[in-house]
Amino acid sequence: MTELAILLPMVAFLALAIGFAIVLRRAGSIVARTREIESFRSSVRELAARIDQSLDGAVGRVDAVRRQQLGAETMASTIEAAANAVARYTDEARALHGPPAAEAIRDELVAELERADRALRMVDHGATIMAQAIRRGRKLEAQTSIKRGYLNLVHAREAIIRHAARAADLQATFAPAPAEPPATLHEPRP
């Protein structure tokens, strides 16, 4: 009887300790996932703010050239600075890590930054032609190239802002991921 009196509290203590360890482990994983999501959100928010600031200046200058308020020859330094910034931002966006739901947002950010880079190259092409234009046909090509590049820059910038908003709305999912896909049921053979 005395052995049972000693054994029962020890078993109860062991059961409570195991339950407490399970709860702590689960809480730790929830905290880790929440921290990962919040880190991704803040990284995307900061990156999107810097991208918006850089592209805002470039968009304004391109618009001025498009409206013929500035000469096309003044665009070279603006395009070079914006293209370098976009390349840095693209590398930074590729390095973003987060939960599986964040991978799509990261990939879309990279795609929009690549779109912005192509738009800048298109504007550069048009500005180069416009600065050297003698014939009317080439001037029309230059204007078209600048306008298309401008519109693509504007759309890429807007899309980046949308993706940053999606990242801000990203919620933590606390259900554990299944270890293996469920087995498929086979129909009985006749």
C-alpha positions in Angstrom: 0.0 0.0 0.0 2.8 2.5 0.8 4.4 1.7 -2.6 1.1 2.6 -4.3 1.0 5.8 -2.3 4.4 6.8 -3.6 3.9 5.5 -7.1 0.6 7.4 -7.8 1.9 10.9 -7.1 5.0 10.1 -9.2 2.8 9.0 -12.1 0.6 12.0 -11.8 3.7 14.3 -11.7 5.1 12.6 -14.8 1.8 12.9 -16.7 1.6 16.6 -15.8 5.2 17.2 -16.8 4.7 15.5 -20.1 1.5 17.6 -20.7 3.3 20.8 -19.8 6.2 19.9 -22.1 3.8 19.3 -25.0 2.0 22.6 -24.4 5.3 24.5 -24.2 6.6 23.0 -27.4 3.3 23.8 -29.2 3.4 27.4 -27.9 7.0 27.7 -28.9 6.2 26.7 -32.5 3.3 29.2 -32.6 5.6 32.0 -31.4 8.3 31.0 -33.9 5.8 31.0 -36.8 4.4 34.4 -35.7 7.9 35.8 -35.4 8.7 34.5 -39.0 5.5 36.1 -40.4 6.1 39.4 -38.6 9.7 39.5 -39.9 8.6 38.9 -43.4 5.9 41.6 -43.1 8.3 44.2 -41.9 10.9 43.3 -44.5 8.4 43.6 -47.3 7.0 46.8 -45.8 10.5 48.4 -45.7 11.5 47.2 -49.1 8.2 48.4 -50.7 8.7 51.8 -49.2 12.2 52.1 -50.6 11.1 50.8 -54.0 8.2 53.3 -54.1 10.5 56.1 -53.2 13.0 55.2 -55.9 10.4 54.6 -58.6 8.5 57.7 -57.7 11.5 59.9 -58.7 12.1 57.9 -61.9 8.4 58.0 -62.9 8.3 61.7 -62.4 11.3 62.3 -64.6 10.1 59.9 -67.3 6.7 61.7 -67.2 8.4 65.0 -67.7 10.3 63.7 -70.7 7.2 62.1 -72.1 5.4 65.4 -71.9 8.5 67.1 -73.4 9.0 69.2 -70.3 12.6 67.9 -70.0 15.0 66.9 -72.7 15.6 63.2 -73.4 19.3 63.7 -72.9 18.8 64.3 -69.2 17.4 60.8 -68.6 20.6 58.8 -68.7 21.7 59.3 -65.1 18.1 58.9 -63.8 17.7 55.6 -65.6 21.1 54.3 -64.5 20.4 55.2 -60.9 16.9 53.6 -61.0 18.1 50.5 -62.8 20.9 50.0 -60.2 18.3 50.5 -57.4 15.9 48.0 -59.0 18.7 45.4 -59.4 19.5 45.8 -55.7 15.9 45.6 -54.7 15.4 42.5 -56.9 18.3 40.7 -55.1 16.9 41.8 -51.7 13.4 40.5 -52.6 14.8 37.2 -53.7 16.5 36.9 -50.3 13.2 37.3 -48.4 12.2 34.3 -46.5 9.0 33.5 -44.8 6.3 30.9 -44.4 5.1 29.0 -47.4 2.2 31.4 -48.0 4.8 34.2 -48.3 6.6 32.6 -51.2 4.0 33.6 -53.7 4.2 37.2 -52.5 8.0 37.2 -52.8 7.9 35.7 -56.3 5.4 38.3 -57.4 7.5 41.1 -56.0 10.5 39.8 -57.9 8.4 39.6 -61.1 7.3 43.2 -60.7 10.8 44.4 -60.1 11.9 42.6 -63.2 9.1 44.3 -65.1 10.3 47.7 -63.7 13.8 46.9 -65.0 12.5 46.1 -68.5 10.4 49.3 -68.4 13.5 51.3 -67.5 15.4 49.7 -70.4 12.5 50.6 -72.7 12.6 54.2 -71.5 16.3 54.3 -72.0 15.9 53.0 -75.5 13.3 55.7 -76.3 15.3 58.5 -74.7 18.4 57.5 -76.6 16.5 57.5 -79.9 14.8 60.8 -79.0 18.1 62.4 -78.2 19.5 61.5 -81.6 16.2 61.7 -83.6 16.4 63.3 -86.9 13.7 61.5 -88.9 10.1 61.7 -87.9 9.6 57.9 -87.9 12.3 57.4 -85.2 10.8 60.2 -83.1 7.5 58.4 -83.0 9.2 55.2 -82.1 11.0 57.0 -79.3 7.8 58.5 -77.9 6.1 55.2 -78.0 8.9 53.5 -76.2 9.0 56.1 -73.5 5.3 56.0 -73.1 5.2 52.2 -72.8 8.1 52.2 -70.4 6.4 54.9 -68.3 3.1 53.0 -68.1 4.9 49.7 -67.2 6.8 51.6 -64.5 3.6 53.0 -63.1 1.9 49.6 -63.2 4.9 47.8 -61.6 5.0 50.4 -58.8 1.2 49.9 -58.2 1.5 46.1 -58.2 4.4 46.3 -55.7 2.2 48.4 -53.4 -0.6 45.8 -53.7 1.8 42.9 -52.9 3.1 44.8 -49.8 -0.5 45.2 -48.7 -1.0 41.4 -49.2 2.0 40.7 -47.1 0.7 43.0 -44.4 -2.5 41.0 -44.3 -0.7 37.7 -44.2 -2.0 35.7 -41.2 -0.3 32.9 -39.3 -1.8 29.5 -39.7 -1.3 27.4 -36.6 -2.5 24.0 -38.0 0.5 21.7 -38.3 1.3 20.7 -41.8 0.6 17.1 -42.7 3.7 14.9 -42.7 2.6 12.8 -45.6 -0.2 13.2 -48.1 -3.2 11.0 -47.2 -3.4 7.6 -48.8 -5.7 7.4 -51.8 -8.5 4.9 -51.6 -8.6 2.3 -54.4 -12.0 1.1 -55.6 -12.4 -2.6 -55.4 -11.9 -4.6 -58.5 -14.9 -6.4 -59.9 
